[in-house]
Amino acid sequence: MENSHVTVLEIDLNAIEHNLNVFKSKIHPETKVLAVVKAFGYGSSSVEIAKFLEPKVAYFAVAYLDEGVALREAGIKTPILVLHPQKINLEQIIKFNLEPNVYSITLLKAVIEAAKNLNVKNYPVHIKFNTGLNRLGFSKKDIPEILSLVKNQQEIVVASVFSHIAASEDLNEKAFTLQQINTFKEISNQLIPQLPNKPFRHMLNTSGIVNYAEEAQFELVRLGIGLYGFANDDKETAKLKNVITLKSVISQIQTIEKGETVGYNRAFKAAETVKTATIPIGHADGISRQFGNGVGYVYINHQKAPIVGNVCMDMLMVNVTNIDCQEGDEVLVFKDQLHIEDLARRANTIPYELLTAISQRIKRVVK
């Protein structure tokens, strides 16, 4: 059922196209782009964004099976990489024509077996190597066993070989990153010539495209947070357009007299007479309780209104004492990238977390 309350998340597709083109300008024309649309498209709408981007990119990536299935059921035909497949899901992954990231010998054997069970030949898989992130991936010493398994079967074919940079946004870690890139090149040079086909390689994420395009763009790059307006660098983010705007309205305005309190646990006590506005969005919608008691703020009629007291499950209150406003006025909960980045800093987190926390009960509106 479509959410009927007045809080909406606006998604600007023209801004996404602009951001895609900014990153395409940093790579060679022949280098392909994989658009990462996991976590509901970083909290927006994976289906709408994938439909829009399908003619413009070569690949999509999701984290889990159900995310890929949702795209297929929405009619997406472009190849989809599943970044964190589970053994139990492999046959479903194949049935929905999704392509698994294979990161261990156990999983490699399992995907060959799943393809065999389904009588599938030359099914595309992606081989991931750990070069320093130490999260998922084969190590260099696994290459002989990988080759022995891949060469002696017809069920799968290696579509790509890839890795993930641990600190692509931090130029203080440049030496470490270059070592990761060199390690990946060594692995690729050892593995790929012994395969029956020539898979493409990929290593760069958004920050990697910004900082290491010449060293490691290879045949494909993975573009995630950059599509949504953030480049993990203030100068680069300034070149991008805002994609996500979270809007609500003022439900009621209250006059709080000196000594009165606001919200649960009486967390705010008025030192003087103040006006507050109640807004229908809360921590069940993804606005963390960390933003309570003046940490976070919204925009009302172009002015900052700090959050008063604790954030409730479905509502929050802001101080509008010095703002000319009335019930029904628009509230910008997330105004633009600068606002989102500032809120993230105040909560000691990153924009990714704020965006992906936006509840699915909030209606998405595509512009």
PyMOL commands that set and color helices and strands:
alter all, ss='L'
color gray80, all
select helices_A, chain A and resi 13-24+38-43+46-53+65-73+87-95+105-117+140-151+171-194+206-216+225-228+234-237+264-266+283-285+289-291+337-346+351-356
alter helices_A, ss='H'
color red, helices_A
select strands_A, chain A and resi 8-11+32-36+59-62+80-82+99-102+123-128+156-162+200-202+220-223+244-249+252-256+261-262+268-269+274-279+297-300+303-308+316-319+330-334+363-366
alter strands_A, ss='S'
color yellow, strands_A
deselect
rebuild
show_as cartoon
